[in-house]
């Protein structure tokens, strides 16, 4: 079982020339493109009713289903939507944009693709979303002046990778709850499970036998880490507290809303975090093991000095090395590495208590963006559809200057209110269209992240919709 297959427990490729081998429809009909043999689009599910004052289009484009909606008073701007992980089923399905009503009311068109593949296939999502954006004029008869790319979870990964791959196609991006730390996410799955084994059992192994691990080892780990029988995950002994603190540090650092997150993901979600460790470290489209903890330094308290017990943990825990080919950055391989090297404004949102795609993704994204030497608008003309990289443009500054990040309280994955999403998009649009850079959170400052007020500035949840959000002071 791959790590990507393990993702299936909770989640509610081809590149080539953009030739005209499909038909599109709107109103009374749909497209007639032929899907790949493995996957299919049920075209009867593509039609949808447009909102008042808008026109709806749908069809099949090179094996991927799509939906497009354009307001009659269109402002000339298009918002692409990249959906998240769909599981491993064969039916390809399309989402409406989550802020569809707001976009249409404000004059924006939107478009969304099913992609030509399911599973954790970032490459397919990138290519099929781009293909639909470039086909927009043929579908609607109008060419967009600006194109935004937005996406959630795996769609956030697609968004972040796409603006690096094609820096001149998209004018702004909004990855929400995104896998913007790419391989770091899968390392985190490895970290939690190896540390739980080592602290709870005194030994660690990888990969594991799923039946033995969930049926025998995990109950033993819990029993050895709780202070009283049945106390997991809230009433913990010293070793249990050590694992909890290690998990907080590996998932984004000392921060508000982690206690609730620990309870949610280790009790209300059952064995979810342990189930993320059932894979063999491979990912679709990647050759070899992609996970790695060779250089990881595990800490079990907030003191940066390494204690004797921490040293013992680091000495004894199993070390797993990635296959160099599995993490090869360049080329048209699935699960694109996100290097933080982008040239358009980016607005990113993330839940503080998300332990599935944890807040650490934002920390990693900030660090990567800060390390870049670009920040200009580039010179990639986006003339190629072969999935190749264009590194011909260099510029000054840092991509971090083009990154605004916002922390939202709550322990869910992609748990945002409509107000949080629409405000973020409007602020991004104001930045792109009017040059007004919006405010964000200081994700790169551990002291700021640990402040009790962190995550309050942009959390807008008057009806307490967020799951187990820590109230702001």
C-alpha positions in Angstrom: 0.0 0.0 0.0 1.3 3.4 -0.9 1.1 6.5 1.3 -1.4 8.0 -1.2 -3.6 4.9 -0.7 -3.5 5.5 3.0 -4.9 9.0 2.5 -8.2 7.4 1.3 -9.3 6.8 4.9 -10.6 10.3 5.4 -10.8 12.2 2.2 -14.5 13.3 1.5 -0.7 12.6 -15.8 -0.8 12.8 -19.0 1.0 15.8 -20.6 0.8 16.6 -24.2 -0.2 19.1 -26.9 -3.4 21.0 -26.3 -5.0 19.8 -29.5 -8.7 20.0 -30.2 -9.9 16.4 -29.7 -13.0 17.0 -27.6 -16.3 18.9 -27.7 -17.7 21.2 -25.1 -21.3 22.0 -24.3 -23.4 24.4 -22.3 -27.0 24.7 -21.3 -28.6 21.7 -23.0 -25.6 19.5 -23.7 -22.2 18.2 -22.6 -18.9 17.2 -24.2 -18.2 14.0 -26.0 -14.5 13.5 -25.3 -13.3 9.9 -24.9 -11.9 9.2 -21.4 -8.8 7.1 -20.8 -9.5 3.4 -20.4 -8.9 3.3 -16.6 -11.0 6.3 -15.7 -14.4 7.6 -16.9 -16.6 10.7 -16.6 -20.3 10.2 -16.2 -21.4 13.0 -18.5 -24.9 12.9 -17.1 -23.5 14.4 -13.9 -21.8 17.4 -15.6 -24.7 19.7 -16.3 -25.6 22.2 -13.6 -27.9 25.1 -13.3 -26.2 28.5 -13.6 -26.8 31.1 -11.0 -29.1 34.0 -11.9 -27.4 36.3 -14.4 -24.8 33.7 -15.4 -24.2 31.1 -18.1 -23.1 27.5 -17.4 -20.9 25.3 -19.6 -19.7 21.8 -19.2 -18.1 19.0 -21.2 -15.2 16.6 -21.4 -11.7 17.9 -22.4 -9.2 15.2 -23.2 -10.7 12.8 -20.8 -11.4 15.2 -18.0 -14.8 16.5 -17.1 -15.2 20.2 -16.6 -17.6 22.9 -15.5 -17.4 26.6 -16.3 -19.7 29.5 -15.2 -19.5 33.0 -16.5 -21.6 36.0 -15.3 -23.3 38.1 -17.9 -21.5 41.2 -16.4 -18.2 39.4 -16.5 -15.2 41.5 -15.4 -12.8 39.6 -17.7 -11.2 37.6 -14.9 -11.2 33.9 -14.5 -10.7 31.9 -11.3 -9.6 28.3 -11.7 -10.4 25.7 -9.0 -8.2 22.7 -8.3 -9.9 20.0 -6.2 -8.3 17.8 -3.6 -7.7 14.1 -3.3 -10.5 12.0 -4.7 -9.4 8.5 -3.6 -8.6 5.7 -6.0 -11.9 5.1 -7.7 -12.4 5.2 -11.4 -15.1 7.8 -11.7 -13.8 11.3 -12.3 -16.0 14.1 -10.8 -16.0 17.9 -10.8 -16.5 20.3 -7.9 -18.1 23.7 -8.2 -15.9 26.5 -6.8 -16.5 26.7 -3.0 -17.1 30.5 -3.2 -19.0 30.3 -6.5 -21.8 32.6 -5.4 -19.4 35.3 -4.3 -17.3 35.0 -7.5 -20.4 35.3 -9.8 -21.8 38.2 -7.8 -18.5 40.1 -8.1 -18.2 39.5 -11.8 -15.7 36.7 -11.9 -15.9 33.6 -14.1 -14.8 30.2 -12.6 -13.8 26.9 -14.1 -13.0 23.5 -12.6 -11.6 20.2 -14.0 -12.1 16.6 -12.8 -8.6 15.8 -13.9 -7.9 12.7 -16.0 -6.8 10.7 -13.1 -7.7 10.2 -9.4 -5.2 9.1 -6.7 -2.6 11.5 -5.5 -1.8 12.7 -9.0 -0.5 16.3 -8.8 0.8 16.1 -12.4 -2.6 15.3 -13.8 -4.2 18.1 -11.8 -1.6 20.6 -13.0 -1.9 19.7 -16.7 -5.6 19.3 -16.8 -6.3 22.6 -14.9 -3.9 24.5 -17.2 -5.5 22.9 -20.3 -8.9 24.0 -19.2 -7.7 27.5 -18.5 -6.2 27.7 -22.0 -9.4 26.3 -23.5 -11.6 28.8 -21.8 -11.9 31.1 -24.9 -13.0 28.2 -27.1 -15.6 27.2 -24.6 -17.1 30.6 -23.9 -15.9 32.8 -26.8 -14.1 35.2 -24.5 -10.5 35.4 -23.5 -9.7 36.2 -19.9 -7.5 39.2 -19.0 -6.4 37.7 -15.7 -6.4 34.2 -14.4 -6.3 33.2 -10.7 -5.5 29.7 -9.6 -7.1 28.4 -6.3 -7.1 25.0 -4.8 -7.5 23.0 -1.6 -5.4 20.2 0.0 -3.9 18.3 -2.9 -5.4 21.1 -5.0 -3.2 23.4 -2.9 -0.2 21.3 -4.0 -1.4 21.6 -7.6 -1.8 25.4 -7.2 1.7 25.9 -5.6 3.4 23.7 -8.2 1.6 25.2 -11.1 2.5 28.8 -10.5 6.2 27.7 -10.4 5.9 25.6 -13.5 4.0 28.2 -15.6 4.8 31.6 -14.0 3.2 33.6 -16.8 -0.1 31.8 -17.1 -1.5 32.7 -13.7 -1.7 36.2 -12.2 -2.4 35.2 -8.6 -2.9 32.1 -6.5 -4.7 31.0 -3.4 -3.7 27.5 -2.1 -5.8 26.7 1.0 -5.0 23.9 3.4 -2.5 23.0 0.8 0.3 20.4 0.6 2.7 23.3 0.0 5.5 21.5 1.9 5.3 18.6 -0.7 7.5 15.7 0.6 7.6 17.2 4.1 4.0 16.1 4.6 4.9 12.5 4.0 7.9 12.8 6.2 5.6 14.0 9.0 3.5 10.8 8.6 6.7 8.9 9.0 7.8 11.0 12.0 4.6 10.4 14.0 4.5 6.7 13.5 8.2 6.0 14.1 8.2 8.2 17.2 5.0 6.5 18.5 6.6 3.1 18.1 10.0 4.0 19.5 8.6 5.9 22.6 5.6 3.5 23.1 7.3 0.1 22.3 11.0 0.8 22.6 11.6 -0.1 19.0 10.5 1.1 15.6 10.1 -0.4 12.1 9.2 0.6 8.6 7.2 -0.4 6.7 4.8 -2.2 9.0 2.3 -5.0 8.5 -1.0 -3.2 8.5 -3.0 -5.8 10.4 -0.3 -6.3 13.1 0.3 -2.6 13.4 -3.3 -1.4 13.9 -4.6 -4.6 15.6 -1.7 -5.2 18.0 1.0 -2.6 18.1 -1.2 0.6 18.2 -3.3 -0.6 21.2 0.0 -1.5 23.0 1.5 2.0 22.2 -1.6 3.7 23.6 -1.6 1.5 26.7 2.1 2.2 27.3 1.6 6.0 26.9 -1.5 6.6 29.0 -1.3 7.4 32.7 -4.4 5.3 33.5 -6.2 2.6 31.6 -8.3 4.2 28.9 -6.6 7.5 29.4 -5.3 7.9 25.8 -5.0 10.5 24.4 -5.8 13.0 27.2 -4.4 11.4 30.4 -0.8 10.6 29.5 2.3 9.5 31.3 5.6 11.2 30.8 6.3 9.2 27.6 2.8 10.1 26.3 3.5 13.7 26.9 6.8 13.4 25.1 5.0 12.0 22.0 2.4 14.7 22.2 5.0 17.5 22.4 7.1 15.9 19.6 4.0 15.8 17.4 3.3 19.5 18.0 6.8 20.5 17.1 6.9 18.3 14.0 3.5 19.6 12.8 4.1 23.3 13.0 5.7 24.3 16.3 4.4 25.4 19.6 1.0 27.1 18.9 -2.5 27.7 20.1 -5.2 25.1 19.3 -2.9 22.1 19.5 -4.4 20.5 22.6 -7.8 20.3 20.9 -6.1 19.1 17.7 -4.4 16.3 19.6 -7.7 15.2 21.1 -9.6 15.4 17.8 -7.1 13.5 15.6 -6.3 10.9 18.2 -9.7 10.3 19.7 -12.6 11.6 17.6 -10.8 10.5 14.4 -9.9 7.1 15.9 -6.5 5.7 14.7 -6.3 8.2 11.8 -2.7 9.3 12.5 -1.6 5.7 12.9 -3.3 4.7 9.7 -1.2 7.3 7.8 1.8 5.1 8.6 0.5 2.0 6.8 2.2 2.8 3.5 5.5 1.7 2.1 6.8 5.2 1.5 6.1 5.3 -2.2 3.9 7.7 -4.2 2.2 7.3 -7.6 4.5 8.3 -10.4 7.6 8.3 -8.2 10.2 5.5 -8.3 11.3 4.4 -4.9 10.8 5.5 -1.3 10.0 9.2 -1.0 10.0 9.6 2.8 13.0 10.4 4.8 14.1 11.1 8.5 17.8 10.7 8.2 18.6 14.2 9.4 15.5 14.7 11.6 16.2 15.9 15.1 13.4 14.8 17.4 12.6 16.9 20.5 10.1 16.1 23.2 10.0 19.4 25.1 10.3 23.1 24.3 13.9 23.4 25.5 16.0 23.6 22.3 18.9 21.9 24.1 18.9 18.1 23.5 18.3 16.2 26.7 19.6 12.8 27.5 16.2 11.2 26.8 15.9 13.1 23.5 19.4 12.0 22.6 18.5 8.4 23.3 15.4 8.7 21.1 17.4 10.2 18.3 20.0 7.4 18.6 17.6 4.6 18.7 14.8 5.5 16.3 14.8 3.9 12.9 16.2 6.1 10.2 14.7 5.8 6.7 16.4 7.3 3.7 14.7 8.5 0.5 15.6 7.1 -2.9 17.3 10.0 -4.8 15.2 9.2 -7.9 12.0 9.4 -5.9 12.7 13.0 -5.0 14.0 14.2 -8.3 12.7 17.7 -8.7 13.0 18.4 -12.4 11.0 16.9 -15.2 7.4 15.8 -15.7 7.1 13.5 -12.7 4.0 13.3 -10.5 4.0 14.9 -7.0 5.9 17.9 -8.1 8.3 19.4 -5.5 7.2 22.9 -4.3 10.3 25.1 -4.2 8.7 28.3 -3.1 9.9 30.0 -6.2 7.0 31.9 -7.6 6.5 35.3 -9.2 2.8 36.2 -8.6 1.0 37.2 -5.4 0.0 34.2 -3.3 -2.6 34.2 -0.5 -2.5 31.0 1.7 -4.8 29.8 4.4 -4.4 27.0 6.9 -6.0 25.6 10.0 -3.8 25.7 13.1 -5.1 22.4 14.4 -5.0 20.4 11.2 -2.9 17.3 11.8 -3.7 15.7 8.5 -2.0 18.3 6.3 -0.5 20.1 9.3 0.4 23.8 9.7 4.1 22.8 9.2 3.3 23.0 5.5 3.0 26.8 5.9 6.2 27.1 7.8 8.1 25.1 5.1 6.5 27.2 2.4 7.6 30.4 4.0 11.2 29.1 4.5 11.4 27.9 0.9 10.0 31.2 -0.4 12.4 33.1 1.7 15.4 31.2 0.3 14.6 32.0 -3.3 16.3 34.8 -5.3 13.3 35.7 -7.4 10.2 37.8 -7.0 9.9 39.4 -10.4 7.2 38.6 -13.0 9.5 36.3 -15.0 9.7 35.7 -18.7 8.2 32.3 -19.2 5.9 32.7 -22.2 3.9 29.5 -21.4 4.2 28.5 -25.0 4.9 24.8 -24.3 2.4 22.1 -23.2 5.0 19.4 -22.6 5.3 19.8 -18.9 8.9 20.9 -19.1 10.4 23.5 -16.8 11.6 26.9 -18.0 14.3 28.3 -15.8 15.4 31.0 -18.2 14.3 33.9 -16.0 16.2 35.2 -12.9 15.2 38.2 -10.9 15.9 39.9 -7.6 14.1 39.8 -4.3 12.5 36.9 -2.6 9.3 35.0 -3.3 8.5 35.6 0.3 7.7 39.2 -0.6 4.9 37.8 -2.7 3.5 35.5 0.0 0.7 36.3 2.5 -0.2 33.5 4.9 -3.2 33.4 7.3 -3.7 31.1 10.2 -7.3 30.1 10.9 -8.3 28.5 14.2 -9.9 25.0 14.1 -8.7 21.4 14.0 -10.4 20.3 10.8 -8.8 19.9 7.4 -9.8 22.7 5.1 -12.2 24.0 7.7 -12.9 27.6 6.6 -16.0 29.8 6.7 -17.3 31.4 3.6 -16.3 34.8 5.1 -12.7 33.7 5.6 -12.5 32.4 2.0 -14.2 35.4 0.3 -12.2 37.9 2.3 -9.0 36.1 1.4 -9.9 36.0 -2.2 -11.0 39.7 -2.3 -7.7 40.7 -0.6 -5.7 38.7 -3.2 -7.7 40.3 -6.0 -7.1 43.7 -4.6 -3.4 42.9 -4.4 -3.2 41.6 -8.0 -5.5 44.2 -9.6 -4.9 47.3 -7.5 -1.4 46.7 -6.0 -2.6 46.7 -2.4 -0.7 44.0 -0.5 -2.9 42.6 2.3 -1.9 41.7 5.8 -1.0 38.2 7.0 0.3 36.3 9.9 4.0 36.1 10.8 4.3 32.3 10.1 8.1 32.5 9.9 8.5 33.7 13.5 8.1 30.9 16.1 7.5 33.3 18.9 4.6 34.9 17.0 3.2 31.5 16.2 3.4 30.5 19.9 1.6 33.7 21.0 -1.9 32.9 22.5 -3.4 35.4 20.0 -1.9 33.7 17.0 -4.7 32.7 14.5 -7.2 35.3 15.8 -6.5 38.1 13.3 -8.1 36.4 10.3 -10.4 33.8 11.9 -14.0 35.0 11.2 -16.3 32.5 12.8 -19.1 34.3 14.6 -21.4 31.2 14.5 -18.7 28.9 16.0 -18.6 26.7 12.9 -15.0 25.7 13.3 -14.4 22.3 14.9 -12.8 22.7 18.4 -11.4 26.1 17.7 -9.6 27.6 20.7 -11.5 30.8 21.6 -9.3 33.9 21.1 -8.2 35.7 24.4 
